[in-house]
Amino acid sequence: MDFYEVAKIMTNVLGIPITYANPSVKEFKEYMKAKGEKEEFINVVIGVHFPTKLGLAKGIKHDFERLTNHQPTKIQKYIEDYKEYWI
């Protein structure tokens, strides 16, 4: 699943249009700085999401299930459960 698919699910669940702009790292950093976020936080977010943007996070891993003996929460359920925080 990519960020475009997540945006589509968020649109459906929240009932408002959500789009993924696919910003460059530079654009994202500038935007987050303008919002007043700390440099350290911005760098962590970039570090977490950059491999996904490069297509390096493909494939399903079962580590969570092995460690917890539970199925991971589907993204749609997660968005539904925390809907009040998204809008």
C-alpha angles and dihedrals in degrees: 000000000000132000091264090058091048090052090052091051091047090051091053096046098040097038093227128099113266119184131183109226096193095221122195116249089256093051092047092049093049092048093050092046090051088054089055099251118155119255092237092055092046091052092051092051090049091048092052097045104034096077089053091052088053091052093247096124096066123133133047118272123198098205094112092053092046092050099042104025087230134106114248116253114262113242093242091054091047092052091046092049093051098033092125090062094050098056 
